[in-house]
Amino acid sequence: MGILTKIELSSPDVSLSEQAFSRLRDFIYRQTGIYFPDNKKYFLENRLYQRLKALKLKDFDTYVHNIQNGLMNGELQHLINQITVNETFFFRNEAQLEALERGVFPPLLEQARHRPGRVVRIWSAACSTGEEPYTIAILLREKFRHLLADIRLEILATDINSQVIQKAQQGYYREYAVRKIAPEWLQRYFRPHGNFFQIVPEIRRMVHFRQMNLVDRLAMQQIRGMDVIICANVLLYFDERSKRQVVNSLYDSLNPGGYLLLGYSESLYGISHAFKPVHFSKTILYKKECHYA
Ligand SMILES: C[S@@+](CC[C@H](N)C(=O)[O-])C[C@H]1O[C@@H](n2cnc3c(N)ncnc32)[C@H](O)[C@@H]1O
């Protein structure tokens, strides 16, 4: 049964040859920074079979040739939407959220009251369907409501996948995504909607979503003045070269004294020495040091 399902999905006569895989992998890498090792060939084949069907193409060679040569209008975005892994959920990284709540937000929000413009900027740089930036918004609303009145809070959330950005803006979530939210917060910040929970407008309005590619240097140069950047569970899909490029860009986007947060199993080891690792209970955040001497 398992074998039958696989054959039906990937179709025996539509397989990705080694050569087409290698060309496709290089193309995806150049466009997104995502590197597919040899053992991910079947992942690509299964995910992109849908595109072959939709475009009524007879084989992967044609698909790869057409996409490499820009012969299919708008196909790059479809490709990206198919191949990215968008797993996420609310309150995913407890230790990190605790570090933000106890160690980062109190001084940041306090100092921001004395800044010109009183602005605090937070960026979820690979936000998927929005659970991560909305988690930050809920945390701030719950724990720092009194300080928020005095500052201008901007939460930017970006992702390369256009479909997840649309979903994030709509803000409907299944039970799986909200399973770690405390019941009273779930009640306060979500409205049940059939099988879904919709985030309330009060939180939705706090986050500004935009499609953006982390390896697009020009787009990255536009983002400056961030106090906290969360770039979690995305660099693990990149090779070292694109990791370095993205981390350097994120460094430039941060204010001196700002923090970079990675995913639970990620670190800057071997990638960058520019940040100072700051240890909190069960987690490490990366600080861009202030160099005012
Ligand atoms: C596994 S999700 C992580 C979501 C969230 N940060 C978390 O940790 O729960 C990875 C996200 O990175 C996005 N992504 C992959 N490559 C990207 C790139 N080059 N630029 C921006 N986002 C990218 C994917 O579309 C996907 O939504």
The ligand as an ORCA input file, in Angstrom:
! r2SCAN-3c Opt
* xyz 0 1
  C      10.585     25.879      8.951
  S       9.961     27.493      8.562
  C      10.395     28.385     10.033
  C       9.267     29.262     10.535
  C       9.554     29.969     11.835
  N      10.696     30.840     11.723
  C       9.763     29.000     12.966
  O      10.896     28.779     13.392
  O       8.782     28.415     13.441
  C      11.180     28.071      7.386
  C      10.677     29.220      6.531
  O      11.787     29.805      5.851
  C      11.320     30.266      4.604
  N      12.461     30.472      3.704
  C      13.242     29.562      3.079
  N      14.161     30.147      2.325
  C      13.994     31.480      2.464
  C      14.652     32.627      1.915
  N      15.673     32.514      1.059
  N      14.195     33.847      2.273
  C      13.153     33.977      3.138
  N      12.503     32.940      3.676
  C      12.914     31.699      3.346
  C      10.366     29.179      4.154
  O       9.466     29.629      3.169
  C       9.692     28.791      5.459
  O       8.465     29.430      5.625
*
